[in-house]
């Protein structure tokens, strides 16, 4: 069933804008760049190498065994999420991980499993894990992925190469919730529709699209603002 975004949805975290804490990257961002900037992404190994420092609110990219984070000294930090790149053949091991914050899994093809993007997203959602959407998939694959997430409770996180991909993901997510043509929305984002969303509708979108990793979040935030999204 499509969600009528113009009517809003029940609130769970308080009203937020479409871009609130949307963008993350590996570099520290200036507060002057605006509210689109979320926590930075930090490798777990970097936290282990920074004993005695305070990393603040971060997204932890798991590049070491999570058990090491429980047995060794490290920087102090607040993990908003953990992100894991996982070969398809190890998806079961990833789902079984127990972590103190939500886990987002980016599944990579390794030839051991012929499951598609949508199928692995469904498996992760069923297990209570957050599906990750890497850049580089076809429009059809992304549309099928969004069809799964529009009806799941876990949301998703994405990686994008540039502002154009961020706009496509926002537009596609809106279309998937409204029951519109997702492929068309991904191909040709409608800025007017994005800028005219009421706060409740924007919040509904952000309950699904939890965040996007980009190489330069400050640049993307500025370009989104220049496009009329604030």
FIROPA-816640 format. One record per residue (C-alpha): residue number from 1; x, y, z; residue in three letters. Coordinates in Angstrom, 3 decimals. Example, Ala and Ser with C-alpha at 12.3 -4.5 7.8 and 13.67 -1.06 7.14 Angstrom:
REM residues 2
{nr=1&X=12.300&Y=-4.500&Z=7.800&rest=ala}
{nr=2&X=13.670&Y=-1.060&Z=7.140&rest=ser}
//
This chain:
REM residues 230
{nr=1&X=0.000&Y=0.000&Z=0.000&rest=unk}
{nr=2&X=1.410&Y=3.411&Z=-0.930&rest=unk}
{nr=3&X=1.870&Y=5.973&Z=1.837&rest=unk}
{nr=4&X=0.111&Y=9.305&Z=1.132&rest=unk}
{nr=5&X=3.048&Y=11.578&Z=1.959&rest=unk}
{nr=6&X=1.001&Y=14.739&Z=1.657&rest=unk}
{nr=7&X=-0.995&Y=13.609&Z=4.696&rest=unk}
{nr=8&X=1.999&Y=12.841&Z=6.893&rest=unk}
{nr=9&X=2.653&Y=9.855&Z=9.148&rest=unk}
{nr=10&X=2.853&Y=9.310&Z=12.917&rest=unk}
{nr=11&X=5.978&Y=10.853&Z=14.392&rest=unk}
{nr=12&X=8.556&Y=8.852&Z=16.274&rest=unk}
{nr=13&X=11.569&Y=11.152&Z=16.561&rest=unk}
{nr=14&X=10.148&Y=14.639&Z=16.320&rest=unk}
{nr=15&X=9.809&Y=16.754&Z=13.203&rest=unk}
{nr=16&X=12.894&Y=16.945&Z=11.002&rest=unk}
{nr=17&X=13.753&Y=18.362&Z=7.621&rest=unk}
{nr=18&X=14.330&Y=16.268&Z=4.527&rest=unk}
{nr=19&X=18.085&Y=16.865&Z=4.808&rest=unk}
{nr=20&X=18.529&Y=16.679&Z=8.595&rest=unk}
{nr=21&X=21.853&Y=14.906&Z=9.299&rest=unk}
{nr=22&X=21.516&Y=13.252&Z=5.887&rest=unk}
{nr=23&X=25.121&Y=13.418&Z=4.678&rest=unk}
{nr=24&X=28.181&Y=11.773&Z=6.129&rest=unk}
{nr=25&X=31.770&Y=11.358&Z=5.051&rest=unk}
{nr=26&X=35.185&Y=10.592&Z=6.437&rest=unk}
{nr=27&X=36.281&Y=14.214&Z=6.926&rest=unk}
{nr=28&X=35.310&Y=16.601&Z=9.703&rest=unk}
{nr=29&X=32.684&Y=19.050&Z=8.459&rest=unk}
{nr=30&X=32.314&Y=22.686&Z=9.379&rest=unk}
{nr=31&X=29.101&Y=23.491&Z=11.304&rest=unk}
{nr=32&X=28.655&Y=26.386&Z=8.868&rest=unk}
{nr=33&X=27.809&Y=23.850&Z=6.167&rest=unk}
{nr=34&X=24.338&Y=23.443&Z=7.619&rest=unk}
{nr=35&X=21.999&Y=20.855&Z=9.109&rest=unk}
{nr=36&X=22.419&Y=18.378&Z=6.245&rest=unk}
{nr=37&X=25.695&Y=17.188&Z=7.741&rest=unk}
{nr=38&X=25.517&Y=14.167&Z=9.983&rest=unk}
{nr=39&X=28.172&Y=12.260&Z=11.916&rest=unk}
{nr=40&X=31.407&Y=11.421&Z=10.128&rest=unk}
{nr=41&X=32.417&Y=7.892&Z=9.194&rest=unk}
{nr=42&X=35.405&Y=6.552&Z=11.138&rest=unk}
{nr=43&X=37.119&Y=3.202&Z=10.651&rest=unk}
{nr=44&X=37.135&Y=0.988&Z=13.726&rest=unk}
{nr=45&X=40.893&Y=0.557&Z=13.320&rest=unk}
{nr=46&X=41.323&Y=4.342&Z=13.549&rest=unk}
{nr=47&X=39.442&Y=4.350&Z=16.859&rest=unk}
{nr=48&X=41.809&Y=1.687&Z=18.174&rest=unk}
{nr=49&X=44.768&Y=3.840&Z=17.154&rest=unk}
{nr=50&X=43.417&Y=6.946&Z=18.908&rest=unk}
{nr=51&X=43.375&Y=5.909&Z=22.566&rest=unk}
{nr=52&X=42.758&Y=8.851&Z=24.876&rest=unk}
{nr=53&X=40.883&Y=11.012&Z=22.360&rest=unk}
{nr=54&X=37.164&Y=11.699&Z=21.974&rest=unk}
{nr=55&X=35.793&Y=11.024&Z=18.494&rest=unk}
{nr=56&X=32.276&Y=12.238&Z=19.363&rest=unk}
{nr=57&X=29.210&Y=10.972&Z=17.497&rest=unk}
{nr=58&X=30.403&Y=8.800&Z=14.632&rest=unk}
{nr=59&X=29.406&Y=6.069&Z=12.217&rest=unk}
{nr=60&X=31.846&Y=3.211&Z=12.744&rest=unk}
{nr=61&X=33.051&Y=1.385&Z=9.629&rest=unk}
{nr=62&X=33.906&Y=-2.120&Z=10.736&rest=unk}
{nr=63&X=37.294&Y=-3.001&Z=9.287&rest=unk}
{nr=64&X=38.321&Y=-5.166&Z=12.262&rest=unk}
{nr=65&X=36.604&Y=-7.950&Z=14.166&rest=unk}
{nr=66&X=33.943&Y=-6.248&Z=16.358&rest=unk}
{nr=67&X=35.171&Y=-8.382&Z=19.282&rest=unk}
{nr=68&X=38.415&Y=-6.385&Z=19.209&rest=unk}
{nr=69&X=36.464&Y=-3.247&Z=20.059&rest=unk}
{nr=70&X=35.339&Y=-4.935&Z=23.270&rest=unk}
{nr=71&X=38.754&Y=-6.193&Z=24.326&rest=unk}
{nr=72&X=41.132&Y=-3.319&Z=23.506&rest=unk}
{nr=73&X=41.403&Y=0.309&Z=24.570&rest=unk}
{nr=74&X=40.248&Y=2.824&Z=22.007&rest=unk}
{nr=75&X=39.075&Y=6.390&Z=21.540&rest=unk}
{nr=76&X=35.860&Y=7.305&Z=23.314&rest=unk}
{nr=77&X=32.950&Y=7.675&Z=20.906&rest=unk}
{nr=78&X=29.182&Y=7.427&Z=20.476&rest=unk}
{nr=79&X=28.314&Y=5.020&Z=17.663&rest=unk}
{nr=80&X=25.265&Y=6.199&Z=15.735&rest=unk}
{nr=81&X=25.530&Y=3.129&Z=13.484&rest=unk}
{nr=82&X=28.013&Y=0.488&Z=12.450&rest=unk}
{nr=83&X=28.613&Y=-0.018&Z=8.730&rest=unk}
{nr=84&X=29.929&Y=-3.290&Z=7.331&rest=unk}
{nr=85&X=30.949&Y=-4.295&Z=3.802&rest=unk}
{nr=86&X=30.092&Y=-7.976&Z=3.541&rest=unk}
{nr=87&X=30.515&Y=-10.567&Z=0.752&rest=unk}
{nr=88&X=27.220&Y=-12.219&Z=-0.110&rest=unk}
{nr=89&X=28.497&Y=-15.566&Z=1.085&rest=unk}
{nr=90&X=29.067&Y=-14.189&Z=4.597&rest=unk}
{nr=91&X=25.677&Y=-12.530&Z=4.998&rest=unk}
{nr=92&X=24.632&Y=-14.997&Z=7.693&rest=unk}
{nr=93&X=27.691&Y=-14.141&Z=9.783&rest=unk}
{nr=94&X=26.977&Y=-10.424&Z=9.412&rest=unk}
{nr=95&X=23.366&Y=-10.828&Z=10.535&rest=unk}
{nr=96&X=24.546&Y=-12.754&Z=13.602&rest=unk}
{nr=97&X=26.778&Y=-9.922&Z=14.846&rest=unk}
{nr=98&X=25.730&Y=-8.350&Z=18.133&rest=unk}
{nr=99&X=26.580&Y=-4.667&Z=18.398&rest=unk}
{nr=100&X=25.541&Y=-1.840&Z=20.735&rest=unk}
{nr=101&X=24.128&Y=0.280&Z=17.883&rest=unk}
{nr=102&X=22.250&Y=-0.490&Z=14.641&rest=unk}
{nr=103&X=24.180&Y=-2.315&Z=11.916&rest=unk}
{nr=104&X=23.986&Y=-1.396&Z=8.231&rest=unk}
{nr=105&X=25.306&Y=-4.026&Z=5.805&rest=unk}
{nr=106&X=26.541&Y=-3.315&Z=2.280&rest=unk}
{nr=107&X=26.500&Y=-6.666&Z=0.492&rest=unk}
{nr=108&X=29.083&Y=-7.215&Z=-2.222&rest=unk}
{nr=109&X=28.902&Y=-9.925&Z=-4.890&rest=unk}
{nr=110&X=31.450&Y=-12.693&Z=-4.475&rest=unk}
{nr=111&X=30.110&Y=-15.372&Z=-6.837&rest=unk}
{nr=112&X=28.896&Y=-17.558&Z=-3.962&rest=unk}
{nr=113&X=25.283&Y=-16.440&Z=-4.113&rest=unk}
{nr=114&X=23.071&Y=-15.371&Z=-7.005&rest=unk}
{nr=115&X=20.686&Y=-13.337&Z=-4.828&rest=unk}
{nr=116&X=20.003&Y=-9.876&Z=-6.197&rest=unk}
{nr=117&X=20.098&Y=-6.532&Z=-4.443&rest=unk}
{nr=118&X=16.406&Y=-6.619&Z=-3.517&rest=unk}
{nr=119&X=16.617&Y=-10.190&Z=-2.219&rest=unk}
{nr=120&X=19.547&Y=-9.482&Z=0.093&rest=unk}
{nr=121&X=17.826&Y=-6.289&Z=1.258&rest=unk}
{nr=122&X=14.777&Y=-8.359&Z=2.203&rest=unk}
{nr=123&X=16.957&Y=-10.840&Z=4.094&rest=unk}
{nr=124&X=18.605&Y=-8.043&Z=6.048&rest=unk}
{nr=125&X=15.317&Y=-6.307&Z=6.793&rest=unk}
{nr=126&X=13.768&Y=-9.566&Z=7.996&rest=unk}
{nr=127&X=16.738&Y=-9.968&Z=10.352&rest=unk}
{nr=128&X=16.357&Y=-6.442&Z=11.709&rest=unk}
{nr=129&X=19.498&Y=-5.169&Z=9.992&rest=unk}
{nr=130&X=19.736&Y=-2.042&Z=7.834&rest=unk}
{nr=131&X=20.377&Y=-2.714&Z=4.126&rest=unk}
{nr=132&X=23.120&Y=-0.636&Z=2.560&rest=unk}
{nr=133&X=22.842&Y=0.603&Z=-1.029&rest=unk}
{nr=134&X=26.202&Y=1.127&Z=-2.703&rest=unk}
{nr=135&X=26.651&Y=3.353&Z=-5.732&rest=unk}
{nr=136&X=26.810&Y=1.876&Z=-9.216&rest=unk}
{nr=137&X=23.654&Y=-0.242&Z=-9.398&rest=unk}
{nr=138&X=21.247&Y=0.007&Z=-12.320&rest=unk}
{nr=139&X=18.037&Y=2.019&Z=-12.124&rest=unk}
{nr=140&X=16.003&Y=-1.196&Z=-12.113&rest=unk}
{nr=141&X=18.012&Y=-2.707&Z=-9.263&rest=unk}
{nr=142&X=17.667&Y=0.428&Z=-7.154&rest=unk}
{nr=143&X=13.924&Y=0.620&Z=-7.861&rest=unk}
{nr=144&X=13.453&Y=-3.000&Z=-6.752&rest=unk}
{nr=145&X=15.561&Y=-2.312&Z=-3.648&rest=unk}
{nr=146&X=13.393&Y=0.694&Z=-2.754&rest=unk}
{nr=147&X=10.244&Y=-1.363&Z=-3.244&rest=unk}
{nr=148&X=11.457&Y=-3.611&Z=-0.424&rest=unk}
{nr=149&X=12.455&Y=-0.777&Z=1.897&rest=unk}
{nr=150&X=9.232&Y=1.166&Z=1.415&rest=unk}
{nr=151&X=7.466&Y=-1.610&Z=3.328&rest=unk}
{nr=152&X=10.158&Y=-2.468&Z=5.890&rest=unk}
{nr=153&X=10.742&Y=-1.114&Z=9.374&rest=unk}
{nr=154&X=14.523&Y=-0.773&Z=9.252&rest=unk}
{nr=155&X=15.198&Y=1.959&Z=6.680&rest=unk}
{nr=156&X=18.329&Y=1.996&Z=4.540&rest=unk}
{nr=157&X=21.597&Y=3.853&Z=4.134&rest=unk}
{nr=158&X=23.283&Y=4.626&Z=0.836&rest=unk}
{nr=159&X=26.534&Y=5.690&Z=-0.749&rest=unk}
{nr=160&X=26.537&Y=8.251&Z=-3.537&rest=unk}
{nr=161&X=29.211&Y=9.644&Z=-5.812&rest=unk}
{nr=162&X=27.823&Y=13.159&Z=-6.142&rest=unk}
{nr=163&X=24.898&Y=15.514&Z=-5.589&rest=unk}
{nr=164&X=23.024&Y=14.172&Z=-8.616&rest=unk}
{nr=165&X=22.941&Y=10.689&Z=-7.060&rest=unk}
{nr=166&X=21.786&Y=12.123&Z=-3.722&rest=unk}
{nr=167&X=18.901&Y=13.883&Z=-5.454&rest=unk}
{nr=168&X=18.019&Y=10.678&Z=-7.313&rest=unk}
{nr=169&X=17.905&Y=8.703&Z=-4.062&rest=unk}
{nr=170&X=15.727&Y=11.314&Z=-2.358&rest=unk}
{nr=171&X=13.395&Y=11.434&Z=-5.339&rest=unk}
{nr=172&X=13.246&Y=7.648&Z=-5.677&rest=unk}
{nr=173&X=12.510&Y=7.206&Z=-1.985&rest=unk}
{nr=174&X=9.656&Y=9.711&Z=-2.144&rest=unk}
{nr=175&X=8.233&Y=7.965&Z=-5.215&rest=unk}
{nr=176&X=8.453&Y=4.533&Z=-3.573&rest=unk}
{nr=177&X=6.482&Y=5.756&Z=-0.567&rest=unk}
{nr=178&X=3.860&Y=7.480&Z=-2.698&rest=unk}
{nr=179&X=3.459&Y=4.563&Z=-5.102&rest=unk}
{nr=180&X=4.699&Y=6.686&Z=-8.021&rest=unk}
{nr=181&X=6.964&Y=5.637&Z=-10.881&rest=unk}
{nr=182&X=10.233&Y=4.999&Z=-9.028&rest=unk}
{nr=183&X=12.324&Y=4.446&Z=-12.144&rest=unk}
{nr=184&X=11.226&Y=7.787&Z=-13.572&rest=unk}
{nr=185&X=11.924&Y=9.504&Z=-10.240&rest=unk}
{nr=186&X=15.425&Y=8.030&Z=-10.091&rest=unk}
{nr=187&X=16.137&Y=9.019&Z=-13.687&rest=unk}
{nr=188&X=14.686&Y=12.541&Z=-13.521&rest=unk}
{nr=189&X=14.375&Y=13.846&Z=-9.934&rest=unk}
{nr=190&X=11.561&Y=16.358&Z=-9.449&rest=unk}
{nr=191&X=13.022&Y=19.212&Z=-7.377&rest=unk}
{nr=192&X=9.646&Y=20.900&Z=-7.082&rest=unk}
{nr=193&X=8.190&Y=17.823&Z=-5.423&rest=unk}
{nr=194&X=11.129&Y=17.539&Z=-3.039&rest=unk}
{nr=195&X=11.047&Y=21.196&Z=-1.999&rest=unk}
{nr=196&X=7.265&Y=21.166&Z=-1.507&rest=unk}
{nr=197&X=7.117&Y=18.240&Z=0.956&rest=unk}
{nr=198&X=5.399&Y=19.166&Z=4.209&rest=unk}
{nr=199&X=7.414&Y=18.460&Z=7.412&rest=unk}
{nr=200&X=5.500&Y=15.264&Z=8.175&rest=unk}
{nr=201&X=6.179&Y=13.942&Z=4.703&rest=unk}
{nr=202&X=9.865&Y=14.847&Z=4.930&rest=unk}
{nr=203&X=10.033&Y=12.982&Z=8.212&rest=unk}
{nr=204&X=8.425&Y=9.938&Z=6.619&rest=unk}
{nr=205&X=11.091&Y=9.943&Z=3.918&rest=unk}
{nr=206&X=13.878&Y=10.198&Z=6.490&rest=unk}
{nr=207&X=12.450&Y=7.267&Z=8.433&rest=unk}
{nr=208&X=13.319&Y=5.236&Z=5.319&rest=unk}
{nr=209&X=16.453&Y=6.984&Z=3.997&rest=unk}
{nr=210&X=18.575&Y=7.132&Z=7.143&rest=unk}
{nr=211&X=21.719&Y=8.617&Z=5.647&rest=unk}
{nr=212&X=23.985&Y=8.896&Z=2.620&rest=unk}
{nr=213&X=27.771&Y=8.605&Z=2.564&rest=unk}
{nr=214&X=29.497&Y=10.935&Z=0.105&rest=unk}
{nr=215&X=33.139&Y=11.827&Z=-0.481&rest=unk}
{nr=216&X=32.630&Y=15.547&Z=0.147&rest=unk}
{nr=217&X=29.565&Y=16.156&Z=2.334&rest=unk}
{nr=218&X=30.240&Y=19.901&Z=2.608&rest=unk}
{nr=219&X=30.226&Y=20.315&Z=-1.168&rest=unk}
{nr=220&X=27.100&Y=18.196&Z=-1.581&rest=unk}
{nr=221&X=25.319&Y=20.100&Z=1.198&rest=unk}
{nr=222&X=26.130&Y=23.375&Z=-0.528&rest=unk}
{nr=223&X=24.960&Y=22.107&Z=-3.920&rest=unk}
{nr=224&X=21.705&Y=20.816&Z=-2.407&rest=unk}
{nr=225&X=21.131&Y=24.239&Z=-0.860&rest=unk}
{nr=226&X=21.846&Y=25.907&Z=-4.204&rest=unk}
{nr=227&X=19.211&Y=23.592&Z=-5.737&rest=unk}
{nr=228&X=16.641&Y=24.896&Z=-3.257&rest=unk}
{nr=229&X=16.778&Y=22.117&Z=-0.656&rest=unk}
{nr=230&X=17.433&Y=23.432&Z=2.848&rest=unk}
//
